[in-house]
Amino acid sequence: MKRFLIVMACAAMVFSVSAQGKKAPKVDYVNATELTMVGKLCETTNPYHRVEVANVEGISKTEAKLLKQASGLAIAFKTDASEIYVKAKYGEASTWGPYAPLATTTGFNLFIKDAAGEWTWAASKAHKIAPSPKTLDKLSQPLAIIRGLVKGEKECLIYLPLYSELTALEIGVNKGASIEKLPNPFKYNIAVFGSSFTHGSCASGAGLTWPAFLSRSTNLHLCSFGMSGNSKLQPYLGEVFGATKADALICDAFSNPNIATIGARIRPFIEAVRKGSPNIPIIFLNTIYREHRNFQPRYDKREQDRIDFVEETLAQVVKEYKNVYFVNVPNQTGTDHITSADGTHPYSYGYHRWAQAIEKPILKILKKHKIK
């Protein structure tokens, strides 16, 4: 017994010396607001909210909560650092679902421009803690995004968590390294309104949503207003988008509402946008095929009825309104049935396919309006 106690005491001493020798990294932090915010159109009191929800008459608590989340926002900067960190504070409008990885719920996704000028995935990191009122302090601890970076100056883009509200954010680099504001690498301002598909549900990284894929492939500044489950052609949100003075508006508008809601709201929504932006192109997208349809006839019929109704309705709407378009690409996520996470939402591979499928028709429309 005596020998056992001596061994344990020695082990404790070794552990103590090891812990003392493991020094915290020396990091210089800069407030993210001093760098370049990408993906944002609306002026807000909290810079990481997407809309000043207190000013939107008629908005519900759920809709307000979703628009406080940072989906689609990113920070652009250049640095010669070998290490990059983030230190964030999270608000109560953070949510976590059963199919949502922490990498998108509370995580950050780093892209770095390569030698050919392409934005290339570099890292995706998150604390292994689900967001809740009890864990917000733990989530605020510094997070190492990447270490051992290649030498030299790098252009970086860090996408912010899709389903979290941020109240503060700092970007850190190893002590002595430079970090500077980078001009917005994307051009024009394209508002994107949509469902959980646009918000990024089941994506495997914060920068792996279809708007993010499309933005990087086209070099257009797509600003996401994804609102999981709540993209229902609300006229008061149409007024918000019109007031942004965006160069164009893309709408994933038919994934959430039922036939009756679509029929009742499609025209009031367009007219609400037109109050603030009389001439911008408004591009509607049809919803994608949901894999739940495969072996459930009643569900399959309901989905097909909605798609058929949208096709019939939009055929008339685009004749009634100038500069309103309908991009109706079949099989946006493929026909091999391998992209679904939960029967409704794709994984990021499906979102990538979706972005590829709609890219050409969207660019063709935008070119007509000298957006290219």
C-alpha positions as CSV (number, residue, x, y, z in Angstrom):
1,M,0.0,0.0,0.0
2,K,2.9,2.3,0.9
3,R,4.5,1.7,-2.4
4,F,1.2,2.4,-4.2
5,L,0.9,5.8,-2.5
6,I,4.4,6.7,-3.4
7,V,3.8,5.9,-7.0
8,M,0.6,7.9,-7.0
9,A,2.4,10.9,-5.4
10,C,5.1,10.8,-8.0
11,A,2.6,10.6,-10.9
12,A,0.8,13.6,-9.4
13,M,4.0,15.6,-9.3
14,V,4.8,14.7,-12.9
15,F,1.3,15.8,-14.0
16,S,1.7,19.0,-12.1
17,V,5.0,19.9,-13.7
18,S,3.6,19.0,-17.1
19,A,0.6,21.2,-16.6
20,Q,2.8,24.1,-15.5
21,G,5.0,23.6,-18.5
22,K,2.0,23.8,-20.9
23,K,1.8,27.6,-21.2
24,A,-1.2,29.3,-22.8
25,P,-0.4,30.7,-26.3
26,K,0.3,34.3,-26.6
27,V,-2.4,35.8,-28.8
28,D,-3.1,39.3,-30.0
29,Y,-6.9,39.9,-30.5
30,V,-8.7,42.5,-32.6
31,N,-12.4,43.3,-32.4
32,A,-14.0,41.8,-35.5
33,T,-15.9,45.1,-36.1
34,E,-12.5,46.6,-37.0
35,L,-12.2,44.1,-39.9
36,T,-14.5,43.6,-42.9
37,M,-18.0,42.2,-42.4
38,V,-19.2,40.1,-45.3
39,G,-22.8,39.0,-45.9
40,K,-24.5,41.9,-44.2
41,L,-26.9,44.5,-45.7
42,C,-28.9,46.0,-42.8
43,E,-27.6,48.5,-40.2
44,T,-28.1,46.9,-36.8
45,T,-27.3,47.9,-33.2
46,N,-25.7,44.4,-32.7
47,P,-23.3,44.1,-35.6
48,Y,-23.9,40.3,-35.8
49,H,-27.7,40.5,-36.2
50,R,-28.9,40.5,-39.8
51,V,-32.0,42.7,-39.3
52,E,-32.8,45.4,-36.7
53,V,-35.8,43.3,-35.7
54,A,-37.2,45.8,-33.2
55,N,-38.0,48.1,-36.1
56,V,-40.0,45.5,-38.1
57,E,-43.7,45.8,-37.3
58,G,-45.5,42.5,-37.3
59,I,-42.5,40.3,-36.9
60,S,-43.0,37.3,-34.6
61,K,-40.6,36.3,-31.7
62,T,-39.5,33.2,-33.6
63,E,-38.7,35.2,-36.8
64,A,-36.9,37.8,-34.7
65,K,-34.8,35.1,-33.0
66,L,-33.8,33.6,-36.3
67,L,-32.7,37.0,-37.8
68,K,-30.5,37.6,-34.7
69,Q,-28.5,34.5,-35.7
70,A,-25.3,35.1,-37.7
71,S,-26.0,32.8,-40.6
72,G,-24.2,33.9,-43.8
73,L,-22.1,36.5,-42.1
74,A,-18.3,36.3,-42.4
75,I,-15.2,38.3,-41.4
76,A,-12.6,39.1,-44.1
77,F,-9.0,40.0,-43.3
78,K,-5.4,39.5,-44.3
79,T,-2.7,38.2,-42.0
80,D,0.8,36.7,-41.9
81,A,-0.1,34.7,-38.8
82,S,0.8,31.0,-38.3
83,E,-2.2,30.7,-35.8
84,I,-5.7,32.0,-35.9
85,Y,-8.1,32.1,-32.9
86,V,-11.6,33.4,-32.2
87,K,-13.1,34.6,-29.0
88,A,-16.9,35.0,-29.1
89,K,-19.7,35.8,-26.8
90,Y,-23.0,34.1,-27.5
91,G,-26.5,35.4,-26.9
92,E,-29.7,33.6,-26.0
93,A,-31.0,33.3,-29.5
94,S,-28.7,30.3,-30.1
95,T,-30.3,26.9,-31.0
96,W,-29.2,23.4,-31.7
97,G,-31.2,20.7,-33.5
98,P,-30.7,16.9,-33.7
99,Y,-29.3,17.0,-37.2
100,A,-27.2,20.2,-36.8
101,P,-23.5,19.6,-36.2
102,L,-21.8,21.9,-33.6
103,A,-19.5,23.0,-36.5
104,T,-22.4,25.0,-37.9
105,T,-24.4,25.7,-34.7
106,T,-21.6,27.4,-32.7
107,G,-18.6,26.8,-35.0
108,F,-16.5,28.9,-37.3
109,N,-15.3,27.9,-40.9
110,L,-12.1,29.4,-42.2
111,F,-11.4,29.8,-46.0
112,I,-8.1,31.1,-47.3
113,K,-7.5,32.3,-50.9
114,D,-5.0,30.0,-52.6
115,A,-2.3,30.8,-55.2
116,A,-4.8,30.6,-58.0
117,G,-7.1,33.1,-56.3
118,E,-9.7,30.5,-55.2
119,W,-11.3,30.5,-51.8
120,T,-10.2,27.2,-50.3
121,W,-11.4,25.4,-47.2
122,A,-8.8,25.6,-44.4
123,A,-10.4,24.8,-41.1
124,S,-13.7,24.3,-39.2
125,K,-13.8,24.4,-35.4
126,A,-16.3,24.6,-32.6
127,H,-16.3,24.0,-28.9
128,K,-17.7,20.6,-28.1
129,I,-20.6,22.2,-26.2
130,A,-24.2,22.5,-27.2
131,P,-25.6,26.1,-26.8
132,S,-27.9,26.6,-23.8
133,P,-28.4,29.3,-21.2
134,K,-26.1,27.3,-18.9
135,T,-23.3,26.9,-21.4
136,L,-22.9,30.4,-22.8
137,D,-20.0,31.3,-20.6
138,K,-18.1,28.1,-21.5
139,L,-18.7,28.8,-25.2
140,S,-17.0,32.2,-24.7
141,Q,-13.6,30.6,-24.1
142,P,-11.0,31.2,-26.8
143,L,-11.1,28.7,-29.7
144,A,-8.1,27.8,-31.8
145,I,-9.2,27.7,-35.4
146,I,-5.9,26.7,-37.0
147,R,-2.2,26.3,-36.1
148,G,0.9,25.7,-38.3
149,L,-0.2,27.9,-41.2
150,V,2.0,28.4,-44.2
151,K,4.3,31.4,-44.0
152,G,3.5,34.7,-45.8
153,E,0.5,36.9,-46.0
154,K,-2.9,35.2,-46.5
155,E,-6.4,36.5,-47.4
156,C,-8.8,34.9,-45.0
157,L,-12.6,34.6,-44.6
158,I,-14.1,33.3,-41.4
159,Y,-17.8,32.3,-41.6
160,L,-19.7,32.8,-38.4
161,P,-22.0,30.2,-36.7
162,L,-25.3,29.6,-38.6
163,Y,-27.6,29.1,-35.6
164,S,-26.0,31.3,-32.9
165,E,-26.5,34.8,-31.9
166,L,-23.2,36.6,-31.2
167,T,-23.0,39.5,-28.9
168,A,-19.2,40.1,-29.3
169,L,-16.4,38.6,-31.5
170,E,-12.6,39.0,-31.5
171,I,-10.2,37.5,-34.1
172,G,-6.8,36.5,-32.7
173,V,-3.4,35.8,-34.2
174,N,-0.2,34.6,-32.6
175,K,1.6,37.4,-30.9
176,G,3.5,39.8,-33.2
177,A,1.7,38.7,-36.4
178,S,-0.2,41.2,-38.5
179,I,-3.9,41.3,-39.1
180,E,-5.5,43.9,-41.3
181,K,-8.9,44.8,-42.8
182,L,-9.4,43.3,-46.2
183,P,-11.7,45.1,-48.8
184,N,-14.9,43.2,-49.4
185,P,-13.8,40.4,-51.8
186,F,-17.3,40.2,-53.3
187,K,-19.2,42.6,-55.5
188,Y,-22.7,44.0,-55.7
189,N,-25.2,43.3,-53.0
190,I,-27.6,40.4,-53.5
191,A,-30.2,39.7,-50.8
192,V,-31.2,36.1,-50.4
193,F,-34.4,35.3,-48.5
194,G,-35.2,31.7,-47.7
195,S,-36.0,28.7,-45.6
196,S,-33.9,26.4,-43.5
197,F,-32.2,25.4,-46.8
198,T,-30.9,28.9,-47.1
199,H,-30.2,29.2,-43.4
200,G,-28.0,26.2,-43.7
201,S,-29.7,23.4,-41.7
202,C,-27.6,20.2,-41.8
203,A,-24.7,21.9,-43.6
204,S,-21.4,20.5,-42.4
205,G,-19.7,23.8,-42.0
206,A,-20.7,27.5,-41.7
207,G,-19.3,28.3,-45.1
208,L,-20.9,25.3,-46.8
209,T,-24.4,26.6,-47.4
210,W,-25.8,27.1,-50.9
211,P,-25.5,30.9,-50.7
212,A,-21.9,30.6,-49.6
213,F,-21.0,28.2,-52.4
214,L,-22.7,30.4,-54.9
215,S,-21.1,33.6,-53.6
216,R,-17.6,32.1,-53.8
217,S,-18.1,30.6,-57.3
218,T,-19.6,33.8,-58.8
219,N,-17.7,36.5,-56.7
220,L,-21.1,38.1,-55.9
221,H,-21.9,39.4,-52.5
222,L,-24.8,37.2,-51.4
223,C,-26.3,38.3,-48.1
224,S,-28.4,35.5,-46.5
225,F,-31.7,36.1,-44.8
226,G,-32.3,32.4,-44.2
227,M,-35.1,31.9,-41.6
228,S,-35.5,28.2,-40.8
229,G,-39.2,27.2,-41.2
230,N,-40.3,30.9,-41.5
231,S,-39.7,31.9,-45.1
232,K,-43.4,32.4,-45.9
233,L,-43.5,35.5,-48.2
234,Q,-44.3,37.8,-45.3
235,P,-45.0,41.3,-46.8
236,Y,-43.4,43.0,-43.8
237,L,-40.2,41.2,-44.6
238,G,-40.6,42.1,-48.3
239,E,-40.4,45.8,-47.1
240,V,-37.2,45.0,-45.2
241,F,-35.6,43.6,-48.3
242,G,-36.8,46.5,-50.5
243,A,-35.3,48.9,-48.0
244,T,-31.9,47.4,-48.2
245,K,-31.5,48.8,-51.8
246,A,-29.9,45.5,-52.8
247,D,-29.0,45.1,-56.4
248,A,-31.1,41.9,-56.6
249,L,-33.2,39.7,-54.5
250,I,-33.2,35.9,-54.7
251,C,-36.0,34.0,-52.9
252,D,-36.1,30.4,-51.7
253,A,-39.8,31.3,-50.9
254,F,-41.7,28.1,-51.6
255,S,-40.1,25.6,-49.3
256,N,-42.0,26.6,-46.1
257,P,-45.5,27.9,-47.0
258,N,-48.4,25.8,-48.1
259,I,-50.4,26.3,-51.3
260,A,-52.9,28.7,-49.7
261,T,-50.2,30.9,-48.2
262,I,-48.3,31.1,-51.5
263,G,-51.4,32.0,-53.4
264,A,-52.4,34.7,-50.9
265,R,-49.0,36.3,-50.3
266,I,-47.0,36.1,-53.5
267,R,-48.2,39.3,-55.0
268,P,-48.4,41.4,-51.7
269,F,-44.8,40.2,-51.1
270,I,-43.6,41.5,-54.5
271,E,-45.4,44.8,-54.0
272,A,-43.9,45.2,-50.5
273,V,-40.4,44.8,-52.0
274,R,-41.2,47.2,-54.8
275,K,-42.1,50.0,-52.2
276,G,-38.4,50.5,-51.5
277,S,-36.8,49.0,-54.6
278,P,-39.1,49.5,-57.6
279,N,-36.9,48.0,-60.3
280,I,-34.5,45.4,-58.8
281,P,-34.7,41.9,-60.2
282,I,-36.6,39.5,-57.9
283,I,-35.6,35.9,-58.6
284,F,-37.8,33.1,-57.2
285,L,-36.4,29.6,-56.9
286,N,-38.6,26.5,-56.8
287,T,-38.1,24.2,-53.8
288,I,-35.9,21.1,-54.0
289,Y,-36.9,17.4,-54.0
290,R,-37.2,16.1,-50.4
291,E,-36.1,12.5,-49.9
292,H,-39.0,11.8,-47.6
293,R,-41.0,11.5,-50.8
294,N,-39.4,8.3,-51.8
295,F,-41.6,5.8,-50.0
296,Q,-44.5,7.9,-48.7
297,P,-47.2,8.4,-51.3
298,R,-49.2,11.0,-49.4
299,Y,-46.2,13.1,-48.6
300,D,-45.0,12.8,-52.2
301,K,-48.4,14.0,-53.5
302,R,-48.5,16.9,-51.2
303,E,-45.0,18.0,-52.2
304,Q,-45.8,17.6,-55.9
305,D,-49.0,19.5,-55.6
306,R,-47.2,22.4,-54.1
307,I,-44.5,22.4,-56.9
308,D,-47.2,22.2,-59.6
309,F,-49.1,25.1,-58.0
310,V,-45.9,27.2,-57.8
311,E,-45.1,26.5,-61.5
312,E,-48.6,27.5,-62.5
313,T,-48.7,30.6,-60.3
314,L,-45.3,31.9,-61.2
315,A,-46.0,31.5,-64.9
316,Q,-48.7,34.1,-64.5
317,V,-46.8,36.3,-61.9
318,V,-43.7,36.8,-64.1
319,K,-46.1,38.2,-66.8
320,E,-47.8,40.6,-64.4
321,Y,-44.6,42.1,-62.8
322,K,-41.6,43.5,-64.6
323,N,-38.2,42.2,-63.5
324,V,-39.7,39.2,-61.7
325,Y,-38.2,35.8,-62.6
326,F,-38.7,32.1,-61.8
327,V,-35.7,29.8,-61.9
328,N,-37.2,26.3,-62.0
329,V,-34.3,23.9,-62.4
330,P,-35.3,20.2,-61.9
331,N,-33.2,17.9,-59.7
332,Q,-31.1,20.6,-58.2
333,T,-29.5,18.2,-55.7
334,G,-29.3,15.3,-58.1
335,T,-31.3,12.1,-58.8
336,D,-29.1,9.6,-57.0
337,H,-30.7,10.1,-53.6
338,I,-27.4,10.4,-51.7
339,T,-27.4,14.0,-50.5
340,S,-30.1,14.0,-47.7
341,A,-29.3,14.4,-44.0
342,D,-32.8,13.9,-42.6
343,G,-35.2,13.4,-45.5
344,T,-35.7,17.2,-45.9
345,H,-32.4,19.0,-45.8
346,P,-29.3,18.1,-47.8
347,Y,-25.8,17.8,-46.4
348,S,-23.3,20.3,-47.8
349,Y,-22.7,18.1,-50.9
350,G,-26.4,18.6,-51.7
351,Y,-26.1,22.4,-51.1
352,H,-23.1,22.5,-53.4
353,R,-25.1,20.7,-56.1
354,W,-28.0,23.1,-55.6
355,A,-25.7,26.1,-56.0
356,Q,-24.2,24.7,-59.2
357,A,-27.6,23.9,-60.7
358,I,-28.9,27.5,-60.3
359,E,-25.7,29.4,-61.0
360,K,-26.1,29.7,-64.8
361,P,-29.7,30.8,-64.9
362,I,-29.2,33.3,-62.1
363,L,-26.1,34.8,-63.8
364,K,-28.0,35.1,-67.1
365,I,-30.8,37.1,-65.3
366,L,-28.4,39.3,-63.4
367,K,-26.4,40.0,-66.6
368,K,-29.6,41.5,-68.2
369,H,-29.5,44.0,-65.3
370,K,-25.8,44.7,-65.8
371,I,-24.8,42.8,-62.7
372,K,-21.8,40.7,-63.7
